[in-house]
Amino acid sequence: MADRVREVTVAKAEVIRPYLEKTMKELLGVEELVVWDDGVIPLRSGSAGVYVRLAEPSDRPLVHVYSPLLGGVPQTPGLLEKLNQINATAYQARVFWVEDQVVVAVDLLAEALDKEELKAAVDLVSGFADRWDTELRAGFGGQTTFEEATPGPPDGVPELPPPPGGASIEDPPAPPGATEDEPDDGAARGYL
């Protein structure tokens, strides 16, 4: 029975994968899409790398949109407390520490995926990543995927453009302890 469920899941994924890639091309406005050998679609948003992949963790394929905010960061009580504070004010996305990385992720049911839902997930993850990676790095160390000074993404990896006419997601709440006098860096705004 388990083998049959796995076969059905793989069959569903093979039908969904071309649709996911076609939809990402439309969202990015590109003719060709970079897709790594493992099926991951890499993007860039400021100092963050954003990745989209079709996952098959059970009998229901998922579209996993994620970004490693920081790498090489040790787990500390202060870091976990900060991640918990972020999660307490977040909707849909989750931020967590795993294997010396801080990651933000959103999972979507692949069978019901539509273009607007995928756009919103990529926008949310990229906004979170670009908003929180610099602050978390300043407080807890580690490395962002890209340095801000880098002029552009690696060859072939599309960069998410700024949204036309302003932000496409709401600015997240100010971090705990922040005051209204602090300037808004605008980093949380969406990109697609």
C-alpha positions as CSV (number, residue, x, y, z in Angstrom):
1,M,0.0,0.0,0.0
2,A,2.8,2.4,0.9
3,D,4.4,1.8,-2.5
4,R,1.2,2.6,-4.2
5,V,0.8,5.9,-2.3
6,R,4.4,6.8,-3.2
7,E,3.7,6.1,-6.9
8,V,0.6,8.3,-6.9
9,T,2.5,11.1,-5.2
10,V,5.3,11.0,-7.7
11,A,2.8,10.9,-10.6
12,K,1.1,14.0,-9.1
13,A,4.4,15.8,-8.7
14,E,5.4,15.1,-12.3
15,V,2.1,16.7,-13.5
16,I,2.5,19.7,-11.1
17,R,6.2,20.4,-11.8
18,P,5.7,21.8,-15.4
19,Y,2.9,24.0,-14.1
20,L,5.0,25.3,-11.3
21,E,7.9,26.1,-13.7
22,K,5.5,27.8,-16.2
23,T,3.9,29.9,-13.5
24,M,7.3,30.9,-12.1
25,K,8.4,32.0,-15.6
26,E,5.2,34.1,-15.8
27,L,5.7,35.7,-12.4
28,L,9.4,36.5,-13.1
29,G,8.8,37.6,-16.7
30,V,11.5,35.4,-18.1
31,E,11.6,33.0,-21.1
32,E,14.1,30.6,-19.5
33,L,14.0,29.5,-15.8
34,V,17.0,28.4,-13.8
35,V,16.2,25.0,-12.3
36,W,18.9,23.2,-10.4
37,D,19.3,19.4,-10.8
38,D,17.4,18.8,-7.6
39,G,14.4,20.8,-8.9
40,V,15.0,23.9,-6.8
41,I,14.3,27.3,-8.5
42,P,16.7,29.9,-7.1
43,L,15.9,33.6,-6.9
44,R,17.5,36.7,-5.3
45,S,15.9,39.3,-3.2
46,G,18.4,41.9,-1.9
47,S,20.8,40.1,0.4
48,A,18.6,36.9,0.5
49,G,18.4,33.9,-1.6
50,V,14.8,32.6,-2.1
51,Y,14.2,29.1,-3.3
52,V,11.1,27.4,-4.7
53,R,10.8,23.6,-4.9
54,L,8.2,20.9,-5.3
55,A,8.4,18.7,-2.2
56,E,6.8,15.3,-1.7
57,P,6.8,14.7,2.1
58,S,3.7,12.6,2.1
59,D,0.8,11.7,-0.2
60,R,0.2,15.4,-0.9
61,P,2.9,17.3,-2.8
62,L,3.8,20.7,-1.5
63,V,5.4,23.8,-3.0
64,H,8.1,24.7,-0.5
65,V,9.1,28.4,-0.7
66,Y,12.0,29.2,1.6
67,S,15.0,31.3,2.3
68,P,18.0,30.7,4.6
69,L,18.2,34.1,6.3
70,L,21.5,33.3,8.0
71,G,24.1,30.6,7.8
72,G,26.7,29.7,10.3
73,V,24.7,31.0,13.3
74,P,24.8,29.1,16.5
75,Q,21.7,28.2,18.4
76,T,21.3,30.4,21.5
77,P,18.4,31.0,23.9
78,G,18.4,34.7,22.7
79,L,18.2,33.7,19.1
80,L,15.4,31.2,19.7
81,E,13.5,33.9,21.8
82,K,13.9,36.4,18.9
83,L,12.6,33.8,16.3
84,N,9.6,33.1,18.6
85,Q,8.8,36.8,18.8
86,I,8.9,37.0,15.0
87,N,6.7,33.9,14.7
88,A,4.2,35.4,17.2
89,T,3.5,38.3,14.8
90,A,3.8,36.4,11.5
91,Y,1.0,35.1,9.4
92,Q,1.6,32.1,7.1
93,A,5.4,32.1,7.2
94,R,7.4,30.4,9.9
95,V,11.0,31.2,10.9
96,F,13.2,28.6,12.6
97,W,16.7,27.5,13.4
98,V,18.0,24.2,11.9
99,E,21.6,23.0,11.3
100,D,23.3,26.4,12.0
101,Q,20.8,28.2,9.7
102,V,17.9,30.5,10.3
103,V,15.3,29.8,7.7
104,V,11.9,31.3,6.8
105,A,9.5,29.1,4.9
106,V,5.9,28.9,3.5
107,D,4.4,25.6,2.2
108,L,1.5,25.5,-0.2
109,L,-0.6,22.6,-1.3
110,A,0.7,21.9,-4.8
111,E,-2.5,20.3,-6.1
112,A,-4.5,23.6,-5.5
113,L,-1.7,26.0,-6.5
114,D,-2.6,29.1,-8.4
115,K,-0.5,31.9,-9.7
116,E,-1.7,34.5,-7.1
117,E,-1.0,32.1,-4.2
118,L,2.5,31.3,-5.5
119,K,3.2,35.1,-6.0
120,A,2.0,35.8,-2.5
121,A,4.2,33.1,-1.0
122,V,7.4,34.2,-2.9
123,D,6.6,37.8,-2.0
124,L,6.1,36.9,1.7
125,V,9.3,34.9,2.0
126,S,11.4,37.4,0.1
127,G,10.0,40.3,2.2
128,F,10.7,38.4,5.4
129,A,14.2,37.5,4.3
130,D,15.2,40.9,3.2
131,R,13.6,42.5,6.3
132,W,15.0,40.2,9.0
133,D,18.4,38.8,7.7
134,T,20.3,42.0,8.3
135,E,18.8,42.6,11.8
136,L,19.3,39.0,12.9
137,R,22.9,39.0,11.6
138,A,23.7,42.2,13.6
139,G,22.3,40.6,16.7
140,F,23.4,37.0,16.4
141,G,26.2,36.8,13.8
142,G,26.2,34.5,10.8
143,Q,26.3,35.2,7.1
144,T,23.6,36.3,4.7
145,T,23.3,34.5,1.4
146,F,24.5,37.6,-0.6
147,E,26.3,40.7,0.6
148,E,24.3,43.9,-0.1
149,A,27.3,45.3,-2.0
150,T,27.1,42.4,-4.6
151,P,25.9,44.1,-7.8
152,G,23.6,41.4,-8.9
153,P,22.6,37.7,-8.6
154,P,24.9,35.0,-10.0
155,D,24.7,34.4,-13.7
156,G,21.3,33.0,-14.7
157,V,19.6,33.6,-11.3
158,P,16.8,36.1,-11.7
159,E,16.5,39.0,-9.2
160,L,13.0,39.8,-7.9
161,P,12.1,43.3,-9.1
162,P,10.5,45.9,-6.9
163,P,6.8,45.9,-7.1
164,P,5.1,48.5,-9.4
165,G,3.6,51.3,-7.4
166,G,4.9,50.3,-4.0
167,A,4.6,47.5,-1.5
168,S,2.6,44.4,-2.3
169,I,2.6,43.1,1.3
170,E,1.9,45.0,4.5
171,D,5.0,46.1,6.4
172,P,5.5,43.7,9.4
173,P,5.1,45.1,12.9
174,A,8.1,46.8,14.3
175,P,10.5,44.5,16.2
176,P,10.0,44.4,19.9
177,G,11.7,47.4,21.6
178,A,11.6,49.5,18.4
179,T,10.3,53.1,18.5
180,E,8.4,55.1,15.9
181,D,11.4,57.4,15.6
182,E,13.4,54.7,13.9
183,P,13.5,55.1,10.1
184,D,11.7,52.5,8.0
185,D,14.3,50.8,5.8
186,G,11.6,49.6,3.5
187,A,13.2,46.2,3.3
188,A,10.0,44.3,4.1
189,R,8.2,45.4,1.0
190,G,7.4,42.8,-1.6
191,Y,9.1,42.2,-4.9
192,L,6.9,40.5,-7.4
